[in-house]
Structure formats: structure tokens, C-alpha cells
Amino acid sequence: MEAKLLNLWSWYNYHSARQQLVVCMPHAIHEIFIHIIELKIMTQLEAILAHGNILELFTGQIFPSGSTSLTWKSEELKKIIKHNPDASYIHKAAAYPGVIIEVSYSQKRKDLSKLASDYILESETSVQLVI
């Protein structure tokens, strides 16, 4: 029983700005979909690299950073803000991922818009695209 409880707590996001704990229960469909999206993105990046054009210099330094925890200090809210995206991509020279991917079926559509805004604004535009 204890192992199951620990497993449950390994899948959560705390939205400190809203003081809200969201427990995530990854379903196989959710995880498979994320994996497919990641494969498609990597295939496109590899195709750009194969053409040997100027984008190669930039594209060759983009790496998947998975669901790495992202943390920002909010001066306005006087707190630390933490997010765990479903997937992300970071450039070698960047401090934070520039692209975030969130996959959701049960969240309300407006919640996802707010989450996208949070990523972009809280990162002071280090995050430039949320899908």
C-alpha cells in the first residue's frame, strides 16, 4: 500500500501562483500520444539537419528536455513558481526550454490557456511556444 501512495505523489504539479495541487494520473494513451509527438518533432528536426542549410546551426543544438521541472522566482507574487510540462525542447544556449508541450483531455480548455500564459509570462518569455 505504501508503494502505491508514493507512486501517486510522483505525479503531481503544484501551481504556486494559484496555490493549487494537481494530481496527474498518466494514462497509457496520454503517454503514447506524448511519445508520438516527440518522435514527430525529432523527425522534423533531423530532416532540417539533413538538408544542410543555415538552420542546421540552430537546429542542431535543440534537445528534448522531457518533463523536467521548471522553476521561476516571481517577484510580483513573491514566491517560487514550479511547472512540470508533459514535454519540452531546449536550445543548448538557453536557460529554459523555448517550446513546451502540454497534453490534456480532462482539463478545461480555459485552464490550458491560462497554463500557456503562465509558462510564457512567468519565464519572462524564455518559453516562447506552448502547444
RARA-V68710 format. One record per run of one state. SS is the DSSP state (@ for helix, = for strand, . for the rest). FROM is the first residue (numbers start at 0). LEN is the number of residues. If there is no record, write none. Layout:
BEGIN
ss from len
SS FROM LEN
SS FROM LEN
END
This chain:
BEGIN
ss from len
. 0 1
@ 1 8
. 9 2
= 11 4
. 15 4
= 19 4
. 23 4
@ 27 24
. 51 3
@ 54 5
. 59 2
= 61 3
. 64 4
= 68 6
. 74 4
= 78 6
. 84 2
= 86 5
. 91 7
= 98 3
. 101 7
@ 108 14
. 122 6
= 128 2
. 130 1
END
